[in-house]
Amino acid sequence: MLFTELPIAFPWYPKIEQQNRYNENVEPVCDYKLISPRDAMLPFQFYKPIAALVPTLWEIFDVNSNVQVVNISNSIPDLVMRRLESKEYYYYDGRQLVGPGNNPISLPPGYFYSRLVFPNGEMYFSEMFHVPTDGAFNIADDDYIGFIRLEWWNDGDLRPIFYNHIEPGQTKPVFRNVAYLDTFITASEPEIVEDGTRDGEDELIPTFQKAIIPYRITLATSDFLKKALMVMQLHEHVLITTKFGVRSGEVRKLTVQSALEASGGLSIVDILFQQDVAMVKKNCSDNMNSDCPVFTPTLNEITTSGSNYILSGTAPADSSVRFYSLVSPGETPTNAVGVNYTAAQFATGISVAQSTFAAGGYIVARVFSFGCEFGFSNVRQKPI
């Protein structure tokens, strides 16, 4: 194969000259800012010929000077290796990296790349990444930063990308693509989709209608990230977190479109997704289902105790009960006793002064809870 790197957000190469910045159409263009936290790198994955050798050196270099910034060989145990289909896969989940003395690293603003060295002389180089001047962040804070965070993964392998490694108690695979985008989400044009039958005058009689509100993320990006975003459409999970964690959720019906700019050195990429179907209408109303239990409250009996009534009955657990006085059984209850009682009190008997119901000859109970209305009980006549 001519291009052996995986179509992921943070690719690695067997030669440093394969980095995007060395492409002839990219050199005249400003370096692409693949945003990264200062104490970690983006998750990555690459494969190589089988050699059964553990890397002995892991470093981060400054792009401009090629001088080592930090030796992170103490983080080599955080790399995972799997032998798959006659290849060695190496991957890293984006956790915090440590340098000498196992102290967490803290990269300054700038452009960097990383290198892994194997005992047999093989070396693998990361794509260039950028720690921003404004908005630099640590990996622990990446849900509350000034960038859009894209994360995508698959439930199973998406050959040649390996996802089938899930730690016990986790729901996401160890390797997941992550990209931070310095852009924002805009709403595209809402649309109405409808279907139906035609009458004799060829007029559509809708039997199904729904309103769709699509959204768009637009960015100028490098060729390697464009490839990863295109492949993102094939994945089963795409999670978007907006700037500063204001919104976060998986999206569906995602498409990616691109157009070349700057002689192919950059591309304008549009990520389009449909997060919500705002309304759905069929040929008849389709009412939403209630989460409230079906329950008919009952006012079982009214007894007297001195100058009080003892009111008892049945109501759903954790509901509230309020009583109303009626002049006649058929009138609309309007005169509420201004106290709410619990269902447990109602079951054992609630003591209410007879004078409270002096205006009417009948009593009814209303039962409700937060978000649920169970209605009125049967009407009972006051004791003579």
C-alpha atoms as a printed R data frame, in Angstrom:
    type eleno elety resid chain resno       x       y      z
1   ATOM     1    CA   MET     A     1   0.000   0.000  0.000
2   ATOM     2    CA   LEU     A     2   1.160   3.510 -0.767
3   ATOM     3    CA   PHE     A     3  -0.520   5.116  2.265
4   ATOM     4    CA   THR     A     4  -0.338   2.815  5.291
5   ATOM     5    CA   GLU     A     5  -1.403   5.223  8.040
6   ATOM     6    CA   LEU     A     6  -4.840   4.651  9.525
7   ATOM     7    CA   PRO     A     7  -7.648   7.149  8.750
8   ATOM     8    CA   ILE     A     8  -7.852   8.404 12.338
9   ATOM     9    CA   ALA     A     9  -7.781  11.857 13.903
10  ATOM    10    CA   PHE     A    10  -4.133  11.596 15.047
11  ATOM    11    CA   PRO     A    11  -2.146   9.427 12.600
12  ATOM    12    CA   TRP     A    12   1.399   8.072 13.041
13  ATOM    13    CA   TYR     A    13   3.983   7.315 10.338
14  ATOM    14    CA   PRO     A    14   7.143   5.216  9.930
15  ATOM    15    CA   LYS     A    15   8.946   8.272  8.466
16  ATOM    16    CA   ILE     A    16   8.821  11.860  9.694
17  ATOM    17    CA   GLU     A    17   8.718  13.072  6.080
18  ATOM    18    CA   GLN     A    18   5.247  11.548  5.782
19  ATOM    19    CA   GLN     A    19   3.816  14.180  8.105
20  ATOM    20    CA   ASN     A    20   1.272  16.439  6.444
21  ATOM    21    CA   ARG     A    21   3.521  19.508  6.652
22  ATOM    22    CA   TYR     A    22   5.998  17.956  4.200
23  ATOM    23    CA   ASN     A    23   3.472  17.614  1.371
24  ATOM    24    CA   GLU     A    24   4.384  19.979 -1.453
25  ATOM    25    CA   ASN     A    25   0.961  21.610 -1.585
26  ATOM    26    CA   VAL     A    26   0.973  22.146  2.191
27  ATOM    27    CA   GLU     A    27   4.347  23.843  2.642
28  ATOM    28    CA   PRO     A    28   3.113  27.261  1.394
29  ATOM    29    CA   VAL     A    29   0.077  27.041  3.712
30  ATOM    30    CA   CYS     A    30   0.050  27.821  7.416
31  ATOM    31    CA   ASP     A    31   0.571  24.778  9.619
32  ATOM    32    CA   TYR     A    32  -2.681  23.061 10.581
33  ATOM    33    CA   LYS     A    33  -3.445  23.315 14.277
34  ATOM    34    CA   LEU     A    34  -4.384  19.847 15.484
35  ATOM    35    CA   ILE     A    35  -5.380  20.994 18.962
36  ATOM    36    CA   SER     A    36  -4.092  18.923 21.868
37  ATOM    37    CA   PRO     A    37  -4.102  19.182 25.689
38  ATOM    38    CA   ARG     A    38  -0.849  20.213 27.336
39  ATOM    39    CA   ASP     A    39  -0.550  17.136 29.565
40  ATOM    40    CA   ALA     A    40  -1.538  14.427 27.075
41  ATOM    41    CA   MET     A    41  -1.783  13.613 23.398
42  ATOM    42    CA   LEU     A    42  -4.801  12.769 21.312
43  ATOM    43    CA   PRO     A    43  -5.618   9.041 21.281
44  ATOM    44    CA   PHE     A    44  -3.750   7.266 18.480
45  ATOM    45    CA   GLN     A    45  -3.312   3.904 16.844
46  ATOM    46    CA   PHE     A    46  -0.875   2.506 14.279
47  ATOM    47    CA   TYR     A    47   0.260  -0.883 13.097
48  ATOM    48    CA   LYS     A    48   3.664  -2.216 12.044
49  ATOM    49    CA   PRO     A    49   5.324  -5.492 11.037
50  ATOM    50    CA   ILE     A    50   5.571  -8.046 13.818
51  ATOM    51    CA   ALA     A    51   8.817  -7.787 15.774
52  ATOM    52    CA   ALA     A    52   7.654  -8.590 19.337
53  ATOM    53    CA   LEU     A    53   9.642  -5.644 20.704
54  ATOM    54    CA   VAL     A    54   8.535  -3.088 23.269
55  ATOM    55    CA   PRO     A    55   9.486   0.538 22.546
56  ATOM    56    CA   THR     A    56  12.437   1.739 24.591
57  ATOM    57    CA   LEU     A    57  12.089   5.485 24.037
58  ATOM    58    CA   TRP     A    58   9.106   7.830 23.772
59  ATOM    59    CA   GLU     A    59   9.754  11.531 23.237
60  ATOM    60    CA   ILE     A    60   8.066  14.804 22.351
61  ATOM    61    CA   PHE     A    61   9.923  17.281 20.111
62  ATOM    62    CA   ASP     A    62   9.469  20.924 19.245
63  ATOM    63    CA   VAL     A    63   8.575  21.151 15.545
64  ATOM    64    CA   ASN     A    64  10.667  24.205 14.680
65  ATOM    65    CA   SER     A    65  13.908  23.256 16.424
66  ATOM    66    CA   ASN     A    66  13.564  19.437 16.466
67  ATOM    67    CA   VAL     A    67  14.822  19.641 20.049
68  ATOM    68    CA   GLN     A    68  13.435  17.176 22.575
69  ATOM    69    CA   VAL     A    69  10.958  18.928 24.876
70  ATOM    70    CA   VAL     A    70  10.284  16.020 27.233
71  ATOM    71    CA   ASN     A    71  11.113  12.345 27.546
72  ATOM    72    CA   ILE     A    72   7.881  10.476 28.248
73  ATOM    73    CA   SER     A    73   9.332   6.950 28.252
74  ATOM    74    CA   ASN     A    74   7.810   6.416 31.706
75  ATOM    75    CA   SER     A    75   4.419   6.404 29.926
76  ATOM    76    CA   ILE     A    76   5.357   3.487 27.648
77  ATOM    77    CA   PRO     A    77   3.369   1.094 29.917
78  ATOM    78    CA   ASP     A    78   0.266   3.089 28.908
79  ATOM    79    CA   LEU     A    79   0.675   1.877 25.331
80  ATOM    80    CA   VAL     A    80  -1.313  -1.246 24.499
81  ATOM    81    CA   MET     A    81  -0.076  -3.772 21.951
82  ATOM    82    CA   ARG     A    82  -2.186  -6.380 20.157
83  ATOM    83    CA   ARG     A    83  -1.207  -8.869 17.435
84  ATOM    84    CA   LEU     A    84  -3.940  -8.780 14.792
85  ATOM    85    CA   GLU     A    85  -3.962 -10.290 11.295
86  ATOM    86    CA   SER     A    86  -0.166 -10.606 11.023
87  ATOM    87    CA   LYS     A    87   0.475  -7.078 12.324
88  ATOM    88    CA   GLU     A    88   1.377  -5.424 15.624
89  ATOM    89    CA   TYR     A    89  -1.117  -2.754 16.661
90  ATOM    90    CA   TYR     A    90  -0.078  -0.071 19.146
91  ATOM    91    CA   TYR     A    91  -2.646   2.282 20.655
92  ATOM    92    CA   TYR     A    92  -3.002   4.856 23.402
93  ATOM    93    CA   ASP     A    93  -6.226   6.111 24.984
94  ATOM    94    CA   GLY     A    94  -5.342   9.780 25.544
95  ATOM    95    CA   ARG     A    95  -4.654   9.596 29.269
96  ATOM    96    CA   GLN     A    96  -2.284  11.975 31.083
97  ATOM    97    CA   LEU     A    97   1.387  11.458 30.197
98  ATOM    98    CA   VAL     A    98   4.302  11.526 32.622
99  ATOM    99    CA   GLY     A    99   7.899  12.556 32.211
100 ATOM   100    CA   PRO     A   100  11.014  12.049 34.362
101 ATOM   101    CA   GLY     A   101  10.177  11.184 37.956
102 ATOM   102    CA   ASN     A   102   6.669  10.166 36.813
103 ATOM   103    CA   ASN     A   103   5.627  13.802 37.024
104 ATOM   104    CA   PRO     A   104   2.744  14.861 34.736
105 ATOM   105    CA   ILE     A   105   3.958  16.760 31.689
106 ATOM   106    CA   SER     A   106   2.839  20.313 30.945
107 ATOM   107    CA   LEU     A   107   3.721  21.390 27.431
108 ATOM   108    CA   PRO     A   108   4.049  25.103 26.658
109 ATOM   109    CA   PRO     A   109   2.086  26.644 23.779
110 ATOM   110    CA   GLY     A   110   3.541  25.609 20.442
111 ATOM   111    CA   TYR     A   111   3.818  22.925 17.768
112 ATOM   112    CA   PHE     A   112   5.104  19.452 18.604
113 ATOM   113    CA   TYR     A   113   5.429  15.908 17.366
114 ATOM   114    CA   SER     A   114   6.141  12.648 19.155
115 ATOM   115    CA   ARG     A   115   8.472   9.743 18.381
116 ATOM   116    CA   LEU     A   116   8.549   6.117 19.488
117 ATOM   117    CA   VAL     A   117  11.838   4.203 19.140
118 ATOM   118    CA   PHE     A   118  12.096   0.389 19.106
119 ATOM   119    CA   PRO     A   119  15.184  -1.689 20.012
120 ATOM   120    CA   ASN     A   120  15.650  -2.828 16.386
121 ATOM   121    CA   GLY     A   121  15.970   0.772 15.201
122 ATOM   122    CA   GLU     A   122  12.394   1.173 13.954
123 ATOM   123    CA   MET     A   123  10.884   4.581 14.688
124 ATOM   124    CA   TYR     A   124   7.342   5.886 14.405
125 ATOM   125    CA   PHE     A   125   6.449   9.574 14.297
126 ATOM   126    CA   SER     A   126   3.196  11.270 15.167
127 ATOM   127    CA   GLU     A   127   1.457  13.880 13.106
128 ATOM   128    CA   MET     A   128   2.219  17.408 14.275
129 ATOM   129    CA   PHE     A   129  -0.003  18.673 17.092
130 ATOM   130    CA   HIS     A   130  -0.593  22.081 18.660
131 ATOM   131    CA   VAL     A   131  -0.971  23.282 22.248
132 ATOM   132    CA   PRO     A   132  -2.877  26.563 21.917
133 ATOM   133    CA   THR     A   133  -1.714  29.853 23.342
134 ATOM   134    CA   ASP     A   134  -5.233  30.839 24.380
135 ATOM   135    CA   GLY     A   135  -7.383  28.141 25.905
136 ATOM   136    CA   ALA     A   136  -4.622  25.663 26.782
137 ATOM   137    CA   PHE     A   137  -6.162  22.867 28.827
138 ATOM   138    CA   ASN     A   138  -5.424  19.670 30.706
139 ATOM   139    CA   ILE     A   139  -6.973  16.373 29.680
140 ATOM   140    CA   ALA     A   140  -9.091  16.255 32.853
141 ATOM   141    CA   ASP     A   141 -10.814  19.484 31.775
142 ATOM   142    CA   ASP     A   142 -11.535  18.566 28.169
143 ATOM   143    CA   ASP     A   143 -15.322  18.615 28.584
144 ATOM   144    CA   TYR     A   144 -15.201  22.285 29.684
145 ATOM   145    CA   ILE     A   145 -12.898  23.941 27.180
146 ATOM   146    CA   GLY     A   146 -13.250  26.614 24.519
147 ATOM   147    CA   PHE     A   147 -13.328  24.143 21.618
148 ATOM   148    CA   ILE     A   148 -15.822  21.732 20.136
149 ATOM   149    CA   ARG     A   149 -14.858  18.188 21.110
150 ATOM   150    CA   LEU     A   150 -15.587  15.380 18.661
151 ATOM   151    CA   GLU     A   151 -15.303  11.780 19.813
152 ATOM   152    CA   TRP     A   152 -16.159   8.778 17.657
153 ATOM   153    CA   TRP     A   153 -15.825   5.018 17.900
154 ATOM   154    CA   ASN     A   154 -17.352   1.748 16.789
155 ATOM   155    CA   ASP     A   155 -18.799  -1.140 18.783
156 ATOM   156    CA   GLY     A   156 -16.635  -3.582 16.818
157 ATOM   157    CA   ASP     A   157 -13.560  -3.371 14.626
158 ATOM   158    CA   LEU     A   158 -13.834  -1.220 11.512
159 ATOM   159    CA   ARG     A   159 -11.020  -2.864  9.586
160 ATOM   160    CA   PRO     A   160  -8.237  -1.781  9.585
161 ATOM   161    CA   ILE     A   161  -9.019   0.262 12.740
162 ATOM   162    CA   PHE     A   162  -9.085  -1.818 15.925
163 ATOM   163    CA   TYR     A   163 -11.833  -1.059 18.466
164 ATOM   164    CA   ASN     A   164 -12.517  -4.469 20.005
165 ATOM   165    CA   HIS     A   165 -10.858  -3.811 23.379
166 ATOM   166    CA   ILE     A   166 -13.216  -2.719 26.155
167 ATOM   167    CA   GLU     A   167 -12.032  -2.703 29.755
168 ATOM   168    CA   PRO     A   168 -14.274  -4.407 32.369
169 ATOM   169    CA   GLY     A   169 -16.989  -2.062 33.602
170 ATOM   170    CA   GLN     A   170 -16.600   0.294 30.628
171 ATOM   171    CA   THR     A   171 -18.942   0.822 27.669
172 ATOM   172    CA   LYS     A   172 -16.501   2.524 25.301
173 ATOM   173    CA   PRO     A   173 -13.453   0.885 23.703
174 ATOM   174    CA   VAL     A   174  -9.979   1.822 24.897
175 ATOM   175    CA   PHE     A   175  -9.161   3.500 21.577
176 ATOM   176    CA   ARG     A   176 -11.526   6.242 20.428
177 ATOM   177    CA   ASN     A   177 -10.911   9.073 17.998
178 ATOM   178    CA   VAL     A   178 -10.860  12.536 19.578
179 ATOM   179    CA   ALA     A   179 -10.513  15.889 17.810
180 ATOM   180    CA   TYR     A   180 -10.846  19.431 19.130
181 ATOM   181    CA   LEU     A   181 -12.220  21.970 16.658
182 ATOM   182    CA   ASP     A   182 -11.911  25.738 16.908
183 ATOM   183    CA   THR     A   183 -15.301  26.402 15.339
184 ATOM   184    CA   PHE     A   184 -18.993  26.324 16.271
185 ATOM   185    CA   ILE     A   185 -22.314  24.704 15.393
186 ATOM   186    CA   THR     A   186 -24.818  26.497 13.198
187 ATOM   187    CA   ALA     A   187 -28.361  25.498 12.286
188 ATOM   188    CA   SER     A   188 -28.927  24.663  8.654
189 ATOM   189    CA   GLU     A   189 -32.229  25.186  6.857
190 ATOM   190    CA   PRO     A   190 -35.104  23.350  8.609
191 ATOM   191    CA   GLU     A   191 -37.213  21.229  6.312
192 ATOM   192    CA   ILE     A   192 -40.566  19.475  6.265
193 ATOM   193    CA   VAL     A   193 -40.637  15.911  4.960
194 ATOM   194    CA   GLU     A   194 -44.016  14.549  3.990
195 ATOM   195    CA   ASP     A   195 -45.605  11.582  2.279
196 ATOM   196    CA   GLY     A   196 -49.154  10.738  1.365
197 ATOM   197    CA   THR     A   197 -51.577   9.951 -1.436
198 ATOM   198    CA   ARG     A   198 -52.685  11.939 -4.470
199 ATOM   199    CA   ASP     A   199 -56.285  12.893 -5.053
200 ATOM   200    CA   GLY     A   200 -58.013  13.155 -8.415
201 ATOM   201    CA   GLU     A   201 -56.474  16.578 -9.035
202 ATOM   202    CA   ASP     A   202 -52.972  15.267 -8.267
203 ATOM   203    CA   GLU     A   203 -52.891  17.186 -5.002
204 ATOM   204    CA   LEU     A   204 -50.894  15.542 -2.206
205 ATOM   205    CA   ILE     A   205 -52.967  14.539  0.814
206 ATOM   206    CA   PRO     A   206 -50.333  14.138  3.573
207 ATOM   207    CA   THR     A   207 -50.553  11.056  5.755
208 ATOM   208    CA   PHE     A   208 -47.111  11.527  7.288
209 ATOM   209    CA   GLN     A   209 -45.209  14.741  8.023
210 ATOM   210    CA   LYS     A   210 -42.179  15.522 10.138
211 ATOM   211    CA   ALA     A   211 -40.084  18.603 10.811
212 ATOM   212    CA   ILE     A   212 -36.304  18.147 10.691
213 ATOM   213    CA   ILE     A   213 -33.763  20.634 12.033
214 ATOM   214    CA   PRO     A   214 -30.275  19.840 10.697
215 ATOM   215    CA   TYR     A   215 -27.075  21.342 12.099
216 ATOM   216    CA   ARG     A   216 -23.708  22.138 10.583
217 ATOM   217    CA   ILE     A   217 -20.075  22.411 11.700
218 ATOM   218    CA   THR     A   218 -17.762  24.072  9.174
219 ATOM   219    CA   LEU     A   219 -13.978  24.128  9.439
220 ATOM   220    CA   ALA     A   220 -10.837  24.452  7.345
221 ATOM   221    CA   THR     A   221  -8.766  21.355  7.940
222 ATOM   222    CA   SER     A   222  -5.831  19.250  6.797
223 ATOM   223    CA   ASP     A   223  -6.033  16.297  4.450
224 ATOM   224    CA   PHE     A   224  -5.390  13.713  7.177
225 ATOM   225    CA   LEU     A   225  -8.167  15.013  9.434
226 ATOM   226    CA   LYS     A   226 -10.509  15.339  6.459
227 ATOM   227    CA   LYS     A   227  -9.995  11.623  5.778
228 ATOM   228    CA   ALA     A   228 -10.704  10.789  9.419
229 ATOM   229    CA   LEU     A   229 -13.876  12.896  9.419
230 ATOM   230    CA   MET     A   230 -15.049  11.242  6.222
231 ATOM   231    CA   VAL     A   231 -14.520   7.813  7.783
232 ATOM   232    CA   MET     A   232 -16.302   9.067 10.927
233 ATOM   233    CA   GLN     A   233 -19.570   8.686  8.985
234 ATOM   234    CA   LEU     A   234 -19.110   4.899  9.066
235 ATOM   235    CA   HIS     A   235 -18.888   4.748 12.857
236 ATOM   236    CA   GLU     A   236 -21.762   3.778 15.128
237 ATOM   237    CA   HIS     A   237 -21.091   6.453 17.756
238 ATOM   238    CA   VAL     A   238 -20.299  10.144 17.275
239 ATOM   239    CA   LEU     A   239 -20.337  12.275 20.417
240 ATOM   240    CA   ILE     A   240 -20.192  16.073 20.203
241 ATOM   241    CA   THR     A   241 -19.505  18.366 23.159
242 ATOM   242    CA   THR     A   242 -19.842  22.078 22.472
243 ATOM   243    CA   LYS     A   243 -17.593  24.775 23.893
244 ATOM   244    CA   PHE     A   244 -17.397  24.834 27.697
245 ATOM   245    CA   GLY     A   245 -19.582  21.723 27.934
246 ATOM   246    CA   VAL     A   246 -22.798  23.643 27.272
247 ATOM   247    CA   ARG     A   247 -24.239  20.739 25.244
248 ATOM   248    CA   SER     A   248 -23.141  17.141 24.836
249 ATOM   249    CA   GLY     A   249 -24.700  14.152 23.121
250 ATOM   250    CA   GLU     A   250 -24.474  11.570 20.389
251 ATOM   251    CA   VAL     A   251 -25.667  12.591 16.939
252 ATOM   252    CA   ARG     A   252 -27.164  10.615 14.077
253 ATOM   253    CA   LYS     A   253 -27.708  10.855 10.328
254 ATOM   254    CA   LEU     A   254 -24.296  12.424  9.988
255 ATOM   255    CA   THR     A   255 -22.755  13.339  6.637
256 ATOM   256    CA   VAL     A   256 -19.452  15.011  5.815
257 ATOM   257    CA   GLN     A   257 -18.813  17.113  2.717
258 ATOM   258    CA   SER     A   258 -15.566  18.741  1.635
259 ATOM   259    CA   ALA     A   259 -14.085  21.092 -0.949
260 ATOM   260    CA   LEU     A   260 -10.378  21.596 -1.678
261 ATOM   261    CA   GLU     A   261  -8.778  24.974 -1.036
262 ATOM   262    CA   ALA     A   262  -5.235  26.379 -1.369
263 ATOM   263    CA   SER     A   263  -4.228  23.912 -4.119
264 ATOM   264    CA   GLY     A   264  -5.352  21.034 -1.924
265 ATOM   265    CA   GLY     A   265  -3.269  22.140  1.058
266 ATOM   266    CA   LEU     A   266  -6.453  22.654  3.062
267 ATOM   267    CA   SER     A   267 -10.065  21.575  2.703
268 ATOM   268    CA   ILE     A   268 -13.286  23.194  3.804
269 ATOM   269    CA   VAL     A   269 -15.236  20.476  5.561
270 ATOM   270    CA   ASP     A   270 -18.908  20.587  6.477
271 ATOM   271    CA   ILE     A   271 -20.139  18.149  9.125
272 ATOM   272    CA   LEU     A   272 -23.914  17.908  8.857
273 ATOM   273    CA   PHE     A   273 -26.037  16.049 11.358
274 ATOM   274    CA   GLN     A   274 -29.650  15.709 12.382
275 ATOM   275    CA   GLN     A   275 -29.931  15.709 16.128
276 ATOM   276    CA   ASP     A   276 -33.673  15.986 16.674
277 ATOM   277    CA   VAL     A   277 -36.897  15.338 14.854
278 ATOM   278    CA   ALA     A   278 -38.851  18.249 16.265
279 ATOM   279    CA   MET     A   279 -42.358  17.062 15.357
280 ATOM   280    CA   VAL     A   280 -43.972  14.056 13.772
281 ATOM   281    CA   LYS     A   281 -47.516  14.144 12.397
282 ATOM   282    CA   LYS     A   282 -49.379  11.245 10.826
283 ATOM   283    CA   ASN     A   283 -52.860  11.101  9.329
284 ATOM   284    CA   CYS     A   284 -54.258  11.133 12.856
285 ATOM   285    CA   SER     A   285 -52.911  12.530 16.100
286 ATOM   286    CA   ASP     A   286 -50.263  10.444 17.817
287 ATOM   287    CA   ASN     A   287 -50.370  11.515 21.441
288 ATOM   288    CA   MET     A   288 -47.350  11.052 23.657
289 ATOM   289    CA   ASN     A   289 -47.483   8.272 26.233
290 ATOM   290    CA   SER     A   290 -47.771   9.220 29.883
291 ATOM   291    CA   ASP     A   291 -45.244   7.913 32.405
292 ATOM   292    CA   CYS     A   292 -47.836   8.173 35.186
293 ATOM   293    CA   PRO     A   293 -49.440   4.978 36.516
294 ATOM   294    CA   VAL     A   294 -53.102   4.409 35.809
295 ATOM   295    CA   PHE     A   295 -54.839   4.851 39.147
296 ATOM   296    CA   THR     A   296 -58.344   5.842 40.180
297 ATOM   297    CA   PRO     A   297 -58.316   7.482 43.626
298 ATOM   298    CA   THR     A   298 -61.057   6.464 46.046
299 ATOM   299    CA   LEU     A   299 -62.533   8.255 49.036
300 ATOM   300    CA   ASN     A   300 -63.567   5.177 51.023
301 ATOM   301    CA   GLU     A   301 -65.339   6.643 54.015
302 ATOM   302    CA   ILE     A   302 -65.991   9.701 56.136
303 ATOM   303    CA   THR     A   303 -66.430   9.191 59.861
304 ATOM   304    CA   THR     A   304 -66.775  11.677 62.661
305 ATOM   305    CA   SER     A   305 -64.560  12.162 65.675
306 ATOM   306    CA   GLY     A   306 -65.754  14.951 67.922
307 ATOM   307    CA   SER     A   307 -65.893  18.091 65.759
308 ATOM   308    CA   ASN     A   308 -63.656  16.575 63.070
309 ATOM   309    CA   TYR     A   309 -64.170  14.371 60.025
310 ATOM   310    CA   ILE     A   310 -61.849  11.423 59.504
311 ATOM   311    CA   LEU     A   311 -61.351  11.090 55.727
312 ATOM   312    CA   SER     A   312 -59.705   7.906 54.416
313 ATOM   313    CA   GLY     A   313 -59.117   6.346 51.018
314 ATOM   314    CA   THR     A   314 -56.571   5.077 48.511
315 ATOM   315    CA   ALA     A   315 -54.050   6.990 46.375
316 ATOM   316    CA   PRO     A   316 -50.757   6.077 44.593
317 ATOM   317    CA   ALA     A   317 -47.607   5.960 46.717
318 ATOM   318    CA   ASP     A   318 -45.851   9.320 47.083
319 ATOM   319    CA   SER     A   319 -48.862  11.249 45.759
320 ATOM   320    CA   SER     A   320 -50.629  14.179 47.443
321 ATOM   321    CA   VAL     A   321 -54.302  14.556 48.377
322 ATOM   322    CA   ARG     A   322 -56.431  17.688 48.627
323 ATOM   323    CA   PHE     A   323 -60.132  17.869 49.572
324 ATOM   324    CA   TYR     A   324 -62.988  19.861 48.037
325 ATOM   325    CA   SER     A   325 -66.421  20.731 49.328
326 ATOM   326    CA   LEU     A   326 -69.474  20.364 47.034
327 ATOM   327    CA   VAL     A   327 -73.012  21.660 47.454
328 ATOM   328    CA   SER     A   328 -74.388  18.941 45.162
329 ATOM   329    CA   PRO     A   329 -72.732  15.787 43.755
330 ATOM   330    CA   GLY     A   330 -72.702  16.996 40.154
331 ATOM   331    CA   GLU     A   331 -71.103  20.421 40.505
332 ATOM   332    CA   THR     A   332 -67.520  21.244 39.551
333 ATOM   333    CA   PRO     A   333 -65.266  21.154 42.636
334 ATOM   334    CA   THR     A   334 -63.944  24.625 43.344
335 ATOM   335    CA   ASN     A   335 -63.562  25.035 47.070
336 ATOM   336    CA   ALA     A   336 -60.318  23.319 48.040
337 ATOM   337    CA   VAL     A   337 -59.149  22.734 51.557
338 ATOM   338    CA   GLY     A   338 -55.802  24.525 51.317
339 ATOM   339    CA   VAL     A   339 -53.642  21.713 52.691
340 ATOM   340    CA   ASN     A   340 -51.972  18.840 50.826
341 ATOM   341    CA   TYR     A   341 -51.874  15.481 52.612
342 ATOM   342    CA   THR     A   342 -49.762  12.447 51.783
343 ATOM   343    CA   ALA     A   343 -51.082   9.202 50.353
344 ATOM   344    CA   ALA     A   344 -49.911   7.463 53.543
345 ATOM   345    CA   GLN     A   345 -52.007   9.849 55.674
346 ATOM   346    CA   PHE     A   346 -54.993   9.283 53.386
347 ATOM   347    CA   ALA     A   347 -54.693   5.519 53.858
348 ATOM   348    CA   THR     A   348 -54.822   5.733 57.652
349 ATOM   349    CA   GLY     A   349 -57.351   8.579 57.903
350 ATOM   350    CA   ILE     A   350 -56.966  12.354 57.822
351 ATOM   351    CA   SER     A   351 -58.576  14.465 60.546
352 ATOM   352    CA   VAL     A   352 -60.150  17.656 59.180
353 ATOM   353    CA   ALA     A   353 -62.393  20.053 61.076
354 ATOM   354    CA   GLN     A   354 -66.079  19.695 60.160
355 ATOM   355    CA   SER     A   355 -66.329  23.497 59.952
356 ATOM   356    CA   THR     A   356 -64.065  23.400 56.886
357 ATOM   357    CA   PHE     A   357 -66.868  21.770 54.878
358 ATOM   358    CA   ALA     A   358 -69.750  23.788 56.290
359 ATOM   359    CA   ALA     A   359 -70.607  25.271 52.891
360 ATOM   360    CA   GLY     A   360 -71.499  21.977 51.199
361 ATOM   361    CA   GLY     A   361 -73.052  18.620 51.771
362 ATOM   362    CA   TYR     A   362 -70.517  16.520 49.862
363 ATOM   363    CA   ILE     A   363 -66.756  15.930 49.826
364 ATOM   364    CA   VAL     A   364 -64.418  14.789 47.062
365 ATOM   365    CA   ALA     A   365 -60.650  14.121 47.073
366 ATOM   366    CA   ARG     A   366 -58.217  15.177 44.335
367 ATOM   367    CA   VAL     A   367 -54.982  13.168 43.967
368 ATOM   368    CA   PHE     A   368 -51.819  14.309 42.177
369 ATOM   369    CA   SER     A   369 -48.028  14.078 42.214
370 ATOM   370    CA   PHE     A   370 -45.223  15.917 40.425
371 ATOM   371    CA   GLY     A   371 -46.098  15.771 36.725
372 ATOM   372    CA   CYS     A   372 -49.047  13.401 37.224
373 ATOM   373    CA   GLU     A   373 -52.748  14.131 37.703
374 ATOM   374    CA   PHE     A   374 -54.913  11.230 38.906
375 ATOM   375    CA   GLY     A   375 -58.112  13.288 39.047
376 ATOM   376    CA   PHE     A   376 -60.956  13.322 41.523
377 ATOM   377    CA   SER     A   377 -62.196  10.461 43.610
378 ATOM   378    CA   ASN     A   378 -65.809   9.433 44.002
379 ATOM   379    CA   VAL     A   379 -68.046  11.971 45.749
380 ATOM   380    CA   ARG     A   380 -69.275  11.091 49.266
381 ATOM   381    CA   GLN     A   381 -71.987  12.721 51.321
382 ATOM   382    CA   LYS     A   382 -71.034  14.165 54.679
383 ATOM   383    CA   PRO     A   383 -72.264  12.189 57.698
384 ATOM   384    CA   ILE     A   384 -75.654  13.387 58.882
